[in-house]
Amino acid sequence: MTDDNKARSAVQRLYNTYPFPPEPLLDQPPPGYNWRWHWQAVYNFCCGRKPSKPNIRILDAGCGTGVGTEYLMMLNREAHIVAIDISEKALDIARERCQRSGVATARQGSIEFLHLPLEEAHHIRGEFDLINCVGVLHHLPNPVKGIQALTQKLAHGGLFHIFVYGELGRWEIQLMQKAIAILQGDKRGNYKDGVSVGRKLFASLPEDNRLVKREKQRWSLENHRDESFADMYVHPQEVDYNIDTLFDLINASGLAFVNFSNPSFWQLERLLDKAPDLLARARTLGDRERYRLIELLDPEVTHYEFFLGKPPLVKTDWSDDGTLLKAIPEVHPCIHGWPSRGLLDYDYRPVDLTADEFAFMEKCDGDRSVGEILSAVKLSPADVRSLQSRQLIMLH
């Protein structure tokens, strides 16, 4: 057995022992939404407009116990979805989750679960408009091979949603992983023993110990479940990234970087607004250097979540008033509390609409153009662009 196959087998054993994520099965659809799993919201974020078709194909690459798959099914009812994973036990739970909650039957598109490693994605028929790969690439023995295998299944003009670990915000986790491995000795690979060793370590260390403080501050709420503890501290295969190694991985895919899904974190102004001379210097940097500077100054990055695109990826520019006035606006599908002037946006951040913004959005019925609505509402084209850039409306 090759080293890659040994590593893959070890990961498979972990997730058959501790299927992940361990969220409980529900007899109803999951609550709320995650816009990163909503095709219209993703396309609007990446390309600046509503996509032209809802009946797309989605690949959930490394679906685990189906928490993300369930949202993909619920939020994209016309999409045809294929979910793959290396763990048979996790796949069984994923199937049960989606059937039990009712999302598998309350939709028009199909769903297919396959027991398959990411690196063998070429066995799946057809291409996909959206590939979702959350928390998986960093657990492969060869992440480059994995991202390249998935890239081959992405359709031209398609989008790729990725989540991988960041090394700076996981420094204490790395130390505890190594400590547990040393104490396990020849019992490495016995994941239940690893969890037991890790639990005893945290219980024995002084309360002011850095590893204990970080665990209590950041991770303890989720790590009370052994499945989460094992995934974090006794995983047999993990690669943590920084901006430089992350973009090496992205470049190896041959895809175009679109944006981080949390763009506000990557704005230098929030860190250097009191030093305008340094901010001016930083603005001369290239994107990669600027991102690296941000994570060095704010080393709380536990993960990177971002979108890649396969050319040709057409981004719509609404800066021309003539084009904007002809566009058809709709209220963004991932806002909570609508219709109300006080609501939560696509990222669950509070928004207070002005009376005129609210009046405009009330008329966004998918039939009237921006120009028609503005003839009856006291907003400017710039105000409409603001609504669009804040992901409160979609244009098409």
N, C-alpha and C positions, 0 to 999 in steps of 0.2 A: 504494500500500500504506500503510495506517495505521501510526502509530507502534507500536501494540500488535502488529499483525501482523509488523512488522519485528523487534520484540523476540522474539516467539514463533519466528520463522524463525531468528533467531540462536541461540536456545537449542536448537532442533532440529538445527542444523548442528553445534553443540558435541557433542551426545550421539550424533550419527551418526559424528562423528570419534573421540570418546572415549566409548564406551558405559559407563554407570555404573549401579551400582557394579561394579568389575572383579573381584569374587570368582571364583575358578576354578570351572569346571563339574566336578561330581562324578558318579561312577558309583554313588552311594549317597545316601540321604537326608541332609540337612544335620545337623550335630551339635547336641545340646542343644535348647534352646527359647528363645523370647523371649515371655514371658507377655503382652506387649502385643499379640501376634498370635494369642492363644488366646482364643476367644470366651467360654468358661466362666470363665477367669481374669479377663478384662476385665470381664465382667458382675458377677462376684463383687466385684471391686475397686470398681466404680462404684455398685453397687446393694446390696451386702451379702448376696447370696445367689446360689445356683446358678441359671442361667436355665432356663426351662421346656422349651426346645426346642433341639436341636442342628442341625437342618436349616434353617439360616438362609441369607440372601443377603449376600455380602460384596463390596464394591467396593474394589479396590486402585487408588487414584487416583494415577497417576504411578508405575507399577510398575518403570520402568527395566529392568534386566537380570534382574529376577524374583527377587532374593534374598529380599525380603519375601514375595512371592507364593508362593514355594516353602514357606516356613514356614507361611503361612496355609493352604495346601493340606494340609500334613502334620499340622498341629495341629487342623484342623477338617475331618475326613474326610467329614462328611455335608453340609457347606456347599456352596452353589452360588456360585462365585466368578467375577467379571468383573474383568479387569485391563486398564487403559488406559494409554497413554503416547503422547507426541508423537514419539518417536524410533522409526523403523522398524527400525533396526539393533539398538537395545536390545530391542525386542519379539521379534525373531528369536532373540536370545540367551535371553530369558526363556522362550520356548517350548521351546527346546532344553534349557535347564536343568531344567525341570520334567519333561520326558520322560526325559531321560538319568538323572536321579536315581531315577526310579521313582515319585515322589510323585503324578504325574498319573494313574497307573493303579491305585495302591493306595488307592483311595478310592471312595466312593459318589456324592458330589456332582459336579457338572459344573464345567468351567473354560472360560472364553472370553477370548481376547485381542483387544483392539480398538485400532486406531490412531486415537487421538482426543485432542484437547486437553481439559484439565479444564473449561474454560469452556463446552464443548459437551456436558456430561454429560447434558443433556436428551435427547440422541439415544438414550440407553440405556433400554431398556424396564424398567419396574418400579422398586420402591424397595428399599432395602437396610437390613438390621438393623445392620450394622457397615460403616463406611467407614474405610479406612486411607489416610492421606495423609502420607507421611513424606518430608521434604526437598524439597517441591515448591512449596507456596504461595509461599515467599519468592523463587522464580525466575519467577513470573508477572509480566507487565507491570502487571496489576491484580489483586492478591491478594484484594481485597474481592469482585470479580466472580467469582473462582474459588471462594471459600468459599461464596458465595451459591448458585452453580450446584450445588455438591455438597450443600448443605443441602437443596435441593429434592428430592434423590434419597434423603434419609435418612428412613426410616420413623418414624412416631410411636413413641416408646419406644426408638428406636435410639440407637447410640453412635458417636461420631466421634473417631478417634484422629489427632492432628495433631503434627507435628514441624516447627518453624521455627527459624531462626537467631536468636541473641541478639547484640546489638551490643557489649556490654561485653567479653565474652570473645573476640571476634573483631576487636578493634581493630587488632592487628598485621596480620591478614589483609587488612583494608581498606586499610591503608597500602601493603602490597605489591601489591595489586590495582591501585591508582592509579599506583604507580611503573612497573609493567609496561606499563600502558596508555600512559603518557607516552612510554616508550622505544619502544613499538611504532609509535606515530604512525599513519601511513596503513596500516599492516599490521594494525591492530586487526580482529578477526574471523578472522585466520589463527591458529587455535588452536595449531597445532604451533609456529609462530614464538613465540607467547606463552609456551608451556612452555619453549622454548629460552632465551628472555630471562630468565624467572624462575629457571631452573636456574643460569644464569651469574651472576645477581645474588647468589643465596645463596652461590655458590662464591667470589665476589669480596669480599663484605662481611667486615669484621673479625669474629673469633669472639665478641667481647664486644658486638657489635651487638644491639640489643634484638630486632629482627625475626629474626635468626639464632638467638638463644637461645630465643625462643618456638617457632620451628619445630622445633628439636632437642628441646625439652622436651615438646612437645605433639603434633606432627603428623608428624614425619619417618618414623615406622614405616609409616604408611599412604601417605605421599606419595612413597615410592620408586617407586610406579607412576604413570606419566604420566596415566592416567585420573583418579586422585585429585588429583594436582597441578593438572591443568587445571580440574577441578570446583571446587577451592578458590581458585585464584589468577587464572584467566583467564576466569571465567564472565562472559558478557555482560549478565546480568540478575540482580540480587540486591537483596533488601530485608532488612535486619537490624532486629530489634525490640528494644525494651525493654518493661518491664511496662506502661507507659502505652499505647504504640502497639499492643502485643499485645492488650490488652483492648479497644482501639478496634476491632481486627479481629474479636475474638470478638463484641462487641456488634453489629457489622454483620451477623453471621451470623444473629442472632435466636435462637441456641441458648443453652442453659444451660451455664455452666461447671461441670464436675463436680469435677475435681481434677487437679493435676499428677501424672504417673506416678512421680515421685520425691519424694513428700511430705516425706520426712525432710529434704531440702535446705531446704525452705521453713518450717522450724521455727525461730523466733527464739531459742529456748532454747540452741541450739548456739553462738550468737554472743554472747548477752548474759547468760549464766548467772552471770557474775561481777559483774554490775551490776543487781541486782534492782529498783532504783528505775527504771532505764531500761526494763527488761523490763516493769514494770508500766505505764509510759507507753505503750510500744509495743502492749500488749494492748488499749488503748482505740482503736487505729486500725482502720479498715475493712480488709477483705481486700486490696484493691488497693494501699492505702498500705503495708500491712505487707509485701506481696510486693516492692514497690518499695524499701522500706528494706533488705530482705534482700539484694537484688541490688546495691545501692549499697555495702553493707558487705562483700560477698563477690563482687566483680565478675569471677568466673571463669565466668559463665554463657555458654557457647558456643551453647546452644540451649534451647528450651522444648519439652517433650513433655507433652501433656495430653489430657484427654478432655472432649468436649462431649456433651450429650444433647438429644434432641428431645422435649419434653413430649408426653404425660405420662410422666415417668420415675419409677417407683415405687421408693423406697429402703426396704429392710426394716430395722426396728428390733428387735433381739433383747434389749432391756433388760428386757422382762417375762419373769420366770422361767417362767410358764405357757406362753407361746409358745415359748420356747427349749427347754423339755423335750420338746415335741412334734416339734421339728424333726428331720430326718434328716441326720446328718453324713456327709460323705465326705472322704477325704484330698484335699488340693489337687492338681490334675493337674500343676502346675509346681513340684515340689520334686525335688531331686536327692539320691539316696542312700537313699531310703526302700525297705525298712523298716530304720531304724537310729536310734538316739538322737542321733547326730551326723550332721547333714545340711545341705544348702544349701537356703535358702528360694526363693521365686519370683523373687527378685532376686539369686540366687547368693550370699547372705550366710550365714555359718555360724550354725547353730542347735544348741543342746544341749538336748534334751528331758529333762524329769524322767522318772523311772521311771513315774509315774502318767500323765503326758501321753502317753508312748509307749504305755502300756497302753490308754488311751482311743482313740488313733488306730488302734491295731491292730484295734479293734472297729468302726471306721467303715466298714462294708461296704455302705452304701447301703440297708440294710433296717431296722436297729435305730434307734430314736429316741435322742435325747440322754438322756432320762430312763431308758430301759432300760439304756443303757451305764453311766450314773452309779450305778445300783443295784449294779454290780459293780466300780466303779473309784472310788478315793478322790480325786475332783476335785469342785470346787464349780461351780455355774453361772458364776461369775465367771471361773474358770479356762478354761471352755469358750469364753467370750466372748474371752478373751485369745488362744486358739488361732485363733479366727475372725478377729479383728482383725489378727493377724500373718499372715494368708493361709496358714495351715497346714492348715485345713479349710474346706470349704464347707458351708453349711446350706441345706436346702430343705424 
